[in-house]
Amino acid sequence: MASKNYNVVAFKVVLHCICLAVANSSDLSYPAVFNFGDSNSDTGDLAAGLGFQLIQPYGQSYFNASSTGRFCNGRLIVDFLSKFLTLLHL
């Protein structure tokens, strides 16, 4: 008897989770990713905020030939996420 009740409860929980997933799967569109992060995602916005100008080759990244104002010359995790979600690079 106890296993029958367990199966009914488990079925109801799974059904509830599926219904919540379907109800919350609306089409949302975002223009860009705004990242307020730590040193793993900071690309040098402090320099831009303080008015420093980065000249060539500083701030040049491999995916953008012009100076980007970033201290990082490679992509960060947030860049890979925005590419995966087809959003603009930061």
N, C-alpha and C positions, 0 to 999 in steps of 0.2 A: 504494500500500500504506500509505503514511504517513497519508493522509487517512482511510482506513478505520479505522485504529487511533485516530485523533483523534476520529472520530465515536463510536466505542465508548466511549472514555474520557469524552467529553462527555455521552453518554447515561447512563452510570453515575453521574456526578457529579450530574446533574439528578435522576435517580431517587433517589439517596441524600438529596439535599436535600428532596425531596418526602416521603420516608419519615420523615425527622427532623421535619418540620413537622407531619405527621399524628400522630406519636407524642407530640409535646410540646403538642398542642392540647387540654389538659384544661381542664375548667371550673373556674376559680379564682374565688373571691369574696372581696373585700376590703371591710371596713366603711368605710374612709376612706383618705385619702392623708396620709402623714406626710412632710413636706418639710423637709429639713435643707439650707437653701440659702444663697444670697448676698443681696446687696442688691436683686436683682430679684424675690426672693420673700419677703423679710422684711416682715412686716406689723406689727411692733411688739411682738413677744413679750418683748423685753427690758423694756419698761415693765411688763408683767404680772409678770414675774419679780422685778422690783425693788419691786413693790407700788404702782406708780402707778395711780391711778384716773382714767379718762378720763370726763369728764362731757359731756353734750349741748352742742353738736353734735359734739364731738370723738369720733372713733371711730365715727361713724355712716356707714354705707355705703348706697349707693342700692338694694342688693338686700335690705337688712335695716334696718328703720326704727329699731330700738332700737340702743343703743350696743354695739358689738361688741368694743371694746378694740383695734381695729386702727388704725394710723396712716394706712393707705391707705384712701381713700374710694372706690376703684374695685376692679375685679377684676384679679388678677394672672394670669400664665400658668398657675400651678398651679390657680387657680380655674376657668379654662376647661377644663383637663384633667380636673378632677374632675367638672365638669358633663358633659363628653363621655362620661366613663366612668360616669355616674350615681352618683357617690359624694357623700358629705357635703362641704360647704364647710368649709375650715379656719377 
